Amino acid sequence: MPPESLALTQRVTSGSPYQLEHSQTLRASSALIKHIDSKADRKEATSTTKNLFKGSTDSSDETASLDAEPVWLVLTTKKHIVDQHRLKPGKIPLPHSLNQSPSATICLISCDPQRVVKDTIAHPSFSTSLSSRITRVIGISKLKAKYSSFERRRQLLSEHDIFLADARVITMLPKALGKIFYKSQKKPVPVNLQPYGKKDTPSKGVAPKAESKESKAIAPPEQVAKEIEKTISCALVHLSPSNNVAVRTALSTFTPQQVAENVEAVVSGLTDKFIPKGWRNVKSVHIKGPNTLAFPIWLASELWIDEGDVLEDEEVKEREEANAVKAVKAAEARIAGKKRKRLLAKVGEKEQQQAGKGKKRAKIEDAGEKEGREKKKRVEDVDLSKEMRERRDKLREQMKVDREKMEKS
C-alpha cells in the first residue's frame, strides 16, 4: 500500500466507492487550469507578437472566450460502450455553459417550411438576447439545394460558431452536410422544436401518417427559446464502438470550482444514461487540455464488472489447455492443407509433362509423315520426267527415220 501522499487519487471516506471525491476533482481541476495558464504565459513571453486586445475592458470577455482552451473529460470503461458509431450526439446539462459568449453566432437548420421558424424567432415573446445570436435559419430543402458543393459547405461552416438542427431532420444532415461538418467540432446538435406532447414516431402497430402542416408544427416562441437555451448549455456526448469517450466539459477561463462542478455533472450524466452498468463499468476518469497530460480523478480498484468475469486457476488452466489444443489442431490443418497443395501441384506438373510429351510425339509423327509424303512425291516426279524424256527420244528417232525415207524416194 503506497503512502497517502504518493497516491494518484483520493477516494471517498464514507458511502459507496463508486462516486467522485469532490476534493480530488477540485485538486485536479486546479492543477490543470494552473498548468494551462502557465503554459500560455510562457508561450506569450517567448512569442515575438503581442496580443493587442489583452487588458482591454471593452472586449475582454469575448477575447477570453475565443482564446480559451477546452477542458476534456476522458472516461475509460472496462467494456465497449456501444456497438456502432452514433452520428446523433447525446446531451448532458451543465451548471456552467460553454457557450456564454454573446458574440457566438448560431445557425438553425429547420424542417420545411423555414418561414414558420423565422416568424417564431422574430416573435416579440422570443428572447431578444437569443434571437440576436441566431444569425441564420435555413430549411432542409434549401440546405440541400444551396449547399451541395464542398466550397459552399466549408463557407457555411466558417460563418457560424454553433449549429442547431430540428430533431426531425437530424438524420438527413450527414448526407446534406458531408464529412467536413462531421469531422469538425461543429456537428449539428438536435433540438426539439415540436410542441410538448407531440411524438416524433408513431405507436406500435400504427401506420405513419403522411406529412402535413400539422405534423411540422412549431412550438410556441417561449418553448423554442427554452429548448435552444437548454441545448447550447449542454455538453455533447459522441459515442463510438470503443471503451473510451471524451466530452468537452469546461474552458480554461473557468475557475477550478466551475470546472469541478461541470466534471461532476458530466460524470453523473454518463454513468446514469450512457455507460452500460453504470459505475461498475468505469475503469478510470481523467481531465486534460488539448496538449496536456491527463490528470486522474478516479481509478477503479478492480478490472472486472461481475464476479463471473473472474476465472479460478483451474478454469484458467482448462481454458489455456483448450486453446492450446485448438491451436495444435489449427496448425495440423494448415500443415495438411499445405501438403495437399504440394501433392496437387506435383500431380499437375506430371500431367503437364505427360501432356507435353504426347504433344511432342504427335508433332514428330506428323513431321515424319509429312517428310514421307514429300519424298514419295519427289520420286514420282523423277519417274515421270524420265518417262517423258524417253518418249521424246523415241519420237525424235522416228522423225529421223521418216525423213531419210522421204529423201531416198
C-alpha positions as a Python dict, from the first residue, in 0.01 Angstrom:
ca = {
    (1, 'M'): (0, 0, 0),
    (2, 'P'): (168, 325, -112),
    (3, 'P'): (177, 621, 125),
    (4, 'E'): (-119, 856, 108),
    (5, 'S'): (99, 1141, -18),
    (6, 'L'): (203, 934, -322),
    (7, 'A'): (-147, 816, -413),
    (8, 'L'): (-272, 934, -752),
    (9, 'T'): (-631, 979, -642),
    (10, 'Q'): (-828, 1016, -321),
    (11, 'R'): (-1131, 801, -254),
    (12, 'V'): (-1442, 888, -59),
    (13, 'T'): (-1415, 808, 309),
    (14, 'S'): (-1781, 717, 352),
    (15, 'G'): (-2057, 575, 134),
    (16, 'S'): (-2020, 390, -195),
    (17, 'P'): (-1674, 388, -355),
    (18, 'Y'): (-1840, 437, -694),
    (19, 'Q'): (-1856, 817, -679),
    (20, 'L'): (-1624, 1112, -725),
    (21, 'E'): (-1443, 1272, -434),
    (22, 'H'): (-1504, 1647, -463),
    (23, 'S'): (-1166, 1738, -314),
    (24, 'Q'): (-987, 1515, -568),
    (25, 'T'): (-1183, 1667, -857),
    (26, 'L'): (-1112, 2019, -733),
    (27, 'R'): (-743, 1942, -686),
    (28, 'A'): (-709, 1802, -1040),
    (29, 'S'): (-905, 2098, -1185),
    (30, 'S'): (-682, 2350, -1006),
    (31, 'A'): (-367, 2176, -1125),
    (32, 'L'): (-491, 2160, -1485),
    (33, 'I'): (-600, 2525, -1500),
    (34, 'K'): (-272, 2635, -1343),
    (35, 'H'): (-74, 2428, -1593),
    (36, 'I'): (-267, 2568, -1892),
    (37, 'D'): (-225, 2928, -1767),
    (38, 'S'): (148, 2888, -1704),
    (39, 'K'): (193, 2731, -2046),
    (40, 'A'): (5, 3023, -2207),
    (41, 'D'): (224, 3274, -2015),
    (42, 'R'): (544, 3103, -2131),
    (43, 'K'): (420, 3100, -2487),
    (44, 'E'): (333, 3469, -2473),
    (45, 'A'): (670, 3556, -2319),
    (46, 'T'): (862, 3379, -2595),
    (47, 'S'): (634, 3500, -2876),
    (48, 'T'): (751, 3785, -3100),
    (49, 'T'): (396, 3917, -3147),
    (50, 'K'): (184, 4067, -2870),
    (51, 'N'): (-188, 4043, -2809),
    (52, 'L'): (-325, 4395, -2859),
    (53, 'F'): (-658, 4304, -2701),
    (54, 'K'): (-505, 4194, -2370),
    (55, 'G'): (-609, 4430, -2093),
    (56, 'S'): (-890, 4584, -2299),
    (57, 'T'): (-1209, 4623, -2093),
    (58, 'D'): (-1443, 4652, -2394),
    (59, 'S'): (-1392, 4306, -2536),
    (60, 'S'): (-1223, 4119, -2252),
    (61, 'D'): (-1499, 3857, -2221),
    (62, 'E'): (-1517, 3794, -2595),
    (63, 'T'): (-1139, 3772, -2628),
    (64, 'A'): (-1112, 3538, -2330),
    (65, 'S'): (-1381, 3309, -2467),
    (66, 'L'): (-1218, 3299, -2809),
    (67, 'D'): (-869, 3229, -2669),
    (68, 'A'): (-990, 2976, -2410),
    (69, 'E'): (-875, 2619, -2445),
    (70, 'P'): (-1127, 2338, -2389),
    (71, 'V'): (-1104, 2106, -2092),
    (72, 'W'): (-1184, 1746, -2186),
    (73, 'L'): (-1314, 1476, -1959),
    (74, 'V'): (-1185, 1134, -2067),
    (75, 'L'): (-1374, 835, -1928),
    (76, 'T'): (-1246, 483, -1993),
    (77, 'T'): (-1467, 178, -1946),
    (78, 'K'): (-1394, -190, -1890),
    (79, 'K'): (-1611, -300, -2184),
    (80, 'H'): (-1726, -130, -2504),
    (81, 'I'): (-1995, 133, -2462),
    (82, 'V'): (-2182, 88, -2792),
    (83, 'D'): (-2161, -149, -3088),
    (84, 'Q'): (-2166, 109, -3366),
    (85, 'H'): (-2086, 476, -3424),
    (86, 'R'): (-2368, 721, -3350),
    (87, 'L'): (-2397, 1041, -3550),
    (88, 'K'): (-2665, 1185, -3320),
    (89, 'P'): (-2491, 1319, -3007),
    (90, 'G'): (-2626, 1286, -2657),
    (91, 'K'): (-2672, 1586, -2427),
    (92, 'I'): (-2583, 1640, -2061),
    (93, 'P'): (-2691, 1964, -1887),
    (94, 'L'): (-2404, 2168, -1741),
    (95, 'P'): (-2420, 2406, -1445),
    (96, 'H'): (-2182, 2640, -1632),
    (97, 'S'): (-2241, 2672, -2007),
    (98, 'L'): (-1957, 2659, -2258),
    (99, 'N'): (-2135, 2899, -2497),
    (100, 'Q'): (-2168, 3208, -2280),
    (101, 'S'): (-2010, 3446, -2530),
    (102, 'P'): (-2271, 3689, -2671),
    (103, 'S'): (-2074, 3707, -2996),
    (104, 'A'): (-2112, 3332, -3071),
    (105, 'T'): (-2340, 3301, -3374),
    (106, 'I'): (-2598, 3025, -3419),
    (107, 'C'): (-2723, 2863, -3740),
    (108, 'L'): (-3056, 2683, -3702),
    (109, 'I'): (-3144, 2412, -3957),
    (110, 'S'): (-3520, 2357, -3959),
    (111, 'C'): (-3776, 2144, -4136),
    (112, 'D'): (-3978, 2291, -4421),
    (113, 'P'): (-4121, 2550, -4438),
    (114, 'Q'): (-3849, 2762, -4279),
    (115, 'R'): (-4069, 3073, -4272),
    (116, 'V'): (-4261, 2935, -3972),
    (117, 'V'): (-3940, 2906, -3769),
    (118, 'K'): (-3824, 3254, -3873),
    (119, 'D'): (-4157, 3404, -3765),
    (120, 'T'): (-4131, 3222, -3432),
    (121, 'I'): (-3783, 3365, -3365),
    (122, 'A'): (-3897, 3713, -3468),
    (123, 'H'): (-4196, 3698, -3230),
    (124, 'P'): (-4189, 3961, -2950),
    (125, 'S'): (-4217, 3693, -2681),
    (126, 'F'): (-3895, 3525, -2804),
    (127, 'S'): (-3581, 3606, -2604),
    (128, 'T'): (-3413, 3910, -2760),
    (129, 'S'): (-3063, 3817, -2645),
    (130, 'L'): (-3103, 3475, -2803),
    (131, 'S'): (-3263, 3593, -3128),
    (132, 'S'): (-2971, 3832, -3188),
    (133, 'R'): (-2733, 3534, -3178),
    (134, 'I'): (-2936, 3328, -3430),
    (135, 'T'): (-2798, 3479, -3749),
    (136, 'R'): (-2940, 3227, -3995),
    (137, 'V'): (-3239, 2993, -4024),
    (138, 'I'): (-3230, 2757, -4320),
    (139, 'G'): (-3471, 2482, -4422),
    (140, 'I'): (-3358, 2133, -4510),
    (141, 'S'): (-3465, 2161, -4876),
    (142, 'K'): (-3282, 2492, -4925),
    (143, 'L'): (-2977, 2348, -4749),
    (144, 'K'): (-2963, 2058, -4996),
    (145, 'A'): (-3011, 2286, -5298),
    (146, 'K'): (-2786, 2576, -5199),
    (147, 'Y'): (-2500, 2397, -5023),
    (148, 'S'): (-2435, 2097, -5244),
    (149, 'S'): (-2074, 2188, -5327),
    (150, 'F'): (-1777, 2142, -5097),
    (151, 'E'): (-1680, 2510, -5112),
    (152, 'R'): (-2024, 2631, -5005),
    (153, 'R'): (-2034, 2386, -4714),
    (154, 'R'): (-1691, 2499, -4597),
    (155, 'Q'): (-1805, 2861, -4618),
    (156, 'L'): (-2116, 2783, -4413),
    (157, 'L'): (-1903, 2605, -4152),
    (158, 'S'): (-1674, 2906, -4112),
    (159, 'E'): (-1958, 3160, -4086),
    (160, 'H'): (-2115, 3025, -3764),
    (161, 'D'): (-1995, 2903, -3427),
    (162, 'I'): (-2286, 2675, -3328),
    (163, 'F'): (-2512, 2464, -3549),
    (164, 'L'): (-2852, 2350, -3422),
    (165, 'A'): (-3094, 2128, -3613),
    (166, 'D'): (-3455, 2028, -3568),
    (167, 'A'): (-3465, 1675, -3427),
    (168, 'R'): (-3698, 1575, -3712),
    (169, 'V'): (-3430, 1638, -3979),
    (170, 'I'): (-3114, 1547, -3785),
    (171, 'T'): (-3086, 1209, -3964),
    (172, 'M'): (-3085, 1380, -4307),
    (173, 'L'): (-2787, 1603, -4231),
    (174, 'P'): (-2491, 1361, -4276),
    (175, 'K'): (-2572, 1334, -4647),
    (176, 'A'): (-2666, 1703, -4681),
    (177, 'L'): (-2361, 1847, -4499),
    (178, 'G'): (-2093, 1587, -4568),
    (179, 'K'): (-1780, 1486, -4381),
    (180, 'I'): (-1647, 1841, -4346),
    (181, 'F'): (-1907, 1906, -4074),
    (182, 'Y'): (-1893, 1568, -3904),
    (183, 'K'): (-1512, 1569, -3879),
    (184, 'S'): (-1513, 1910, -3708),
    (185, 'Q'): (-1617, 2023, -3360),
    (186, 'K'): (-1928, 2192, -3503),
    (187, 'K'): (-2150, 1890, -3556),
    (188, 'P'): (-2519, 1986, -3568),
    (189, 'V'): (-2687, 1941, -3230),
    (190, 'P'): (-3050, 1821, -3226),
    (191, 'V'): (-3306, 2049, -3063),
    (192, 'N'): (-3673, 1973, -3006),
    (193, 'L'): (-3888, 2234, -3185),
    (194, 'Q'): (-4216, 2043, -3162),
    (195, 'P'): (-4486, 2138, -2913),
    (196, 'Y'): (-4480, 1942, -2590),
    (197, 'G'): (-4687, 1626, -2610),
    (198, 'K'): (-4624, 1552, -2978),
    (199, 'K'): (-4434, 1232, -3061),
    (200, 'D'): (-4182, 1202, -3341),
    (201, 'T'): (-4255, 832, -3402),
    (202, 'P'): (-4594, 657, -3427),
    (203, 'S'): (-4708, 394, -3179),
    (204, 'K'): (-4652, 25, -3244),
    (205, 'G'): (-4896, -123, -3491),
    (206, 'V'): (-4999, 220, -3624),
    (207, 'A'): (-4901, 317, -3978),
    (208, 'P'): (-4716, 651, -4005),
    (209, 'K'): (-4927, 938, -4131),
    (210, 'A'): (-4837, 1147, -4432),
    (211, 'E'): (-4650, 1468, -4356),
    (212, 'S'): (-4868, 1773, -4322),
    (213, 'K'): (-4851, 2122, -4180),
    (214, 'E'): (-4981, 1994, -3850),
    (215, 'S'): (-4706, 1729, -3826),
    (216, 'K'): (-4448, 2005, -3890),
    (217, 'A'): (-4593, 2233, -3626),
    (218, 'I'): (-4352, 2455, -3433),
    (219, 'A'): (-4371, 2504, -3059),
    (220, 'P'): (-4459, 2845, -2908),
    (221, 'P'): (-4179, 3106, -2902),
    (222, 'E'): (-4122, 3070, -2527),
    (223, 'Q'): (-4079, 2693, -2556),
    (224, 'V'): (-3847, 2722, -2859),
    (225, 'A'): (-3626, 2973, -2675),
    (226, 'K'): (-3618, 2748, -2368),
    (227, 'E'): (-3518, 2442, -2573),
    (228, 'I'): (-3244, 2629, -2758),
    (229, 'E'): (-3102, 2773, -2435),
    (230, 'K'): (-3104, 2428, -2277),
    (231, 'T'): (-2935, 2271, -2581),
    (232, 'I'): (-2649, 2521, -2610),
    (233, 'S'): (-2578, 2489, -2238),
    (234, 'C'): (-2533, 2111, -2260),
    (235, 'A'): (-2222, 1902, -2304),
    (236, 'L'): (-2231, 1685, -2617),
    (237, 'V'): (-2156, 1313, -2594),
    (238, 'H'): (-2036, 1144, -2916),
    (239, 'L'): (-2029, 767, -2868),
    (240, 'S'): (-1825, 525, -3080),
    (241, 'P'): (-1761, 149, -3061),
    (242, 'S'): (-1473, 169, -2812),
    (243, 'N'): (-1410, 172, -2440),
    (244, 'N'): (-1326, 542, -2434),
    (245, 'V'): (-1538, 859, -2451),
    (246, 'A'): (-1416, 1220, -2444),
    (247, 'V'): (-1652, 1506, -2359),
    (248, 'R'): (-1575, 1879, -2381),
    (249, 'T'): (-1663, 1977, -2026),
    (250, 'A'): (-1521, 2322, -1945),
    (251, 'L'): (-1294, 2605, -2062),
    (252, 'S'): (-957, 2720, -1938),
    (253, 'T'): (-1114, 3055, -1840),
    (254, 'F'): (-1334, 2884, -1580),
    (255, 'T'): (-1244, 2877, -1214),
    (256, 'P'): (-1137, 2542, -1065),
    (257, 'Q'): (-1468, 2526, -878),
    (258, 'Q'): (-1666, 2570, -1201),
    (259, 'V'): (-1455, 2304, -1376),
    (260, 'A'): (-1510, 2062, -1088),
    (261, 'E'): (-1886, 2118, -1090),
    (262, 'N'): (-1907, 2060, -1467),
    (263, 'V'): (-1692, 1747, -1439),
    (264, 'E'): (-1913, 1602, -1168),
    (265, 'A'): (-2227, 1678, -1373),
    (266, 'V'): (-2085, 1511, -1686),
    (267, 'V'): (-1966, 1200, -1498),
    (268, 'S'): (-2306, 1169, -1332),
    (269, 'G'): (-2483, 1202, -1669),
    (270, 'L'): (-2254, 949, -1838),
    (271, 'T'): (-2290, 683, -1569),
    (272, 'D'): (-2668, 730, -1546),
    (273, 'K'): (-2761, 747, -1916),
    (274, 'F'): (-2484, 630, -2147),
    (275, 'I'): (-2249, 380, -1976),
    (276, 'P'): (-2388, 25, -1960),
    (277, 'K'): (-2398, -99, -1597),
    (278, 'G'): (-2302, 248, -1474),
    (279, 'W'): (-2013, 288, -1234),
    (280, 'R'): (-1934, -86, -1236),
    (281, 'N'): (-1819, -49, -1597),
    (282, 'V'): (-1600, 260, -1534),
    (283, 'K'): (-1226, 198, -1533),
    (284, 'S'): (-1086, 550, -1499),
    (285, 'V'): (-1179, 918, -1519),
    (286, 'H'): (-929, 1187, -1625),
    (287, 'I'): (-935, 1552, -1730),
    (288, 'K'): (-694, 1709, -1976),
    (289, 'G'): (-634, 2000, -2209),
    (290, 'P'): (-573, 1980, -2584),
    (291, 'N'): (-194, 1950, -2541),
    (292, 'T'): (-151, 1841, -2179),
    (293, 'L'): (-116, 1519, -1989),
    (294, 'A'): (-425, 1362, -1836),
    (295, 'F'): (-489, 1439, -1467),
    (296, 'P'): (-650, 1142, -1287),
    (297, 'I'): (-971, 1191, -1089),
    (298, 'W'): (-1094, 837, -1029),
    (299, 'L'): (-935, 496, -1082),
    (300, 'A'): (-1107, 160, -1043),
    (301, 'S'): (-963, -85, -793),
    (302, 'E'): (-1071, -390, -999),
    (303, 'L'): (-1064, -455, -1374),
    (304, 'W'): (-1382, -662, -1397),
    (305, 'I'): (-1753, -585, -1385),
    (306, 'D'): (-1909, -902, -1241),
    (307, 'E'): (-1763, -1184, -1038),
    (308, 'G'): (-1837, -1415, -1330),
    (309, 'D'): (-1569, -1232, -1530),
    (310, 'V'): (-1304, -1354, -1283),
    (311, 'L'): (-1179, -1709, -1352),
    (312, 'E'): (-1035, -1952, -1099),
    (313, 'D'): (-692, -2108, -1151),
    (314, 'E'): (-839, -2441, -1264),
    (315, 'E'): (-1070, -2269, -1512),
    (316, 'V'): (-778, -2067, -1644),
    (317, 'K'): (-572, -2387, -1691),
    (318, 'E'): (-861, -2565, -1862),
    (319, 'R'): (-917, -2270, -2095),
    (320, 'E'): (-545, -2248, -2173),
    (321, 'E'): (-532, -2623, -2247),
    (322, 'A'): (-839, -2598, -2470),
    (323, 'N'): (-686, -2303, -2653),
    (324, 'A'): (-359, -2498, -2692),
    (325, 'V'): (-546, -2799, -2836),
    (326, 'K'): (-730, -2570, -3076),
    (327, 'A'): (-402, -2409, -3180),
    (328, 'V'): (-241, -2752, -3242),
    (329, 'K'): (-538, -2869, -3448),
    (330, 'A'): (-534, -2550, -3647),
    (331, 'A'): (-160, -2588, -3710),
    (332, 'E'): (-208, -2951, -3818),
    (333, 'A'): (-489, -2848, -4050),
    (334, 'R'): (-266, -2579, -4202),
    (335, 'I'): (20, -2829, -4249),
    (336, 'A'): (-216, -3087, -4403),
    (337, 'G'): (-353, -2822, -4635),
    (338, 'K'): (-3, -2722, -4743),
    (339, 'K'): (90, -3090, -4806),
    (340, 'R'): (-226, -3141, -5007),
    (341, 'K'): (-148, -2833, -5214),
    (342, 'R'): (208, -2960, -5279),
    (343, 'L'): (80, -3304, -5385),
    (344, 'L'): (-177, -3149, -5615),
    (345, 'A'): (94, -2927, -5760),
    (346, 'K'): (319, -3229, -5826),
    (347, 'V'): (36, -3424, -5986),
    (348, 'G'): (-42, -3126, -6200),
    (349, 'E'): (320, -3095, -6307),
    (350, 'K'): (332, -3467, -6404),
    (351, 'E'): (14, -3436, -6601),
    (352, 'Q'): (151, -3132, -6778),
    (353, 'Q'): (476, -3315, -6855),
    (354, 'Q'): (290, -3618, -6991),
    (355, 'A'): (66, -3396, -7194),
    (356, 'G'): (375, -3216, -7324),
    (357, 'K'): (542, -3548, -7422),
    (358, 'G'): (227, -3661, -7603),
    (359, 'K'): (213, -3338, -7795),
    (360, 'K'): (582, -3367, -7884),
    (361, 'R'): (536, -3726, -8002),
    (362, 'A'): (241, -3627, -8213),
    (363, 'K'): (444, -3344, -8365),
    (364, 'I'): (729, -3585, -8451),
    (365, 'E'): (489, -3832, -8612),
    (366, 'D'): (327, -3554, -8811),
    (367, 'A'): (669, -3434, -8926),
    (368, 'G'): (769, -3790, -9033),
    (369, 'E'): (451, -3843, -9229),
    (370, 'K'): (492, -3509, -9399),
    (371, 'E'): (853, -3588, -9493),
    (372, 'G'): (747, -3930, -9633),
    (373, 'R'): (478, -3772, -9843),
    (374, 'E'): (722, -3517, -9980),
    (375, 'K'): (983, -3788, -10059),
    (376, 'K'): (725, -4001, -10236),
    (377, 'K'): (617, -3703, -10436),
    (378, 'R'): (977, -3630, -10537),
    (379, 'V'): (1026, -3992, -10655),
    (380, 'E'): (707, -3979, -10857),
    (381, 'D'): (821, -3654, -11019),
    (382, 'V'): (1159, -3810, -11113),
    (383, 'D'): (993, -4118, -11273),
    (384, 'L'): (754, -3900, -11468),
    (385, 'S'): (1034, -3681, -11608),
    (386, 'K'): (1235, -3992, -11709),
    (387, 'E'): (938, -4141, -11895),
    (388, 'M'): (875, -3813, -12078),
    (389, 'R'): (1242, -3793, -12178),
    (390, 'E'): (1233, -4148, -12319),
    (391, 'R'): (917, -4071, -12518),
    (392, 'R'): (1077, -3758, -12655),
    (393, 'D'): (1390, -3953, -12769),
    (394, 'K'): (1175, -4219, -12938),
    (395, 'L'): (978, -3952, -13118),
    (396, 'R'): (1297, -3787, -13246),
    (397, 'E'): (1433, -4119, -13380),
    (398, 'Q'): (1106, -4192, -13558),
    (399, 'M'): (1109, -3848, -13718),
    (400, 'K'): (1469, -3903, -13833),
    (401, 'V'): (1380, -4238, -13996),
    (402, 'D'): (1083, -4086, -14177),
    (403, 'R'): (1299, -3802, -14312),
    (404, 'E'): (1558, -4046, -14451),
    (405, 'K'): (1286, -4245, -14629),
    (406, 'M'): (1149, -3935, -14792),
    (407, 'E'): (1492, -3833, -14919),
    (408, 'K'): (1559, -4175, -15080),
    (409, 'S'): (1233, -4176, -15260),
}
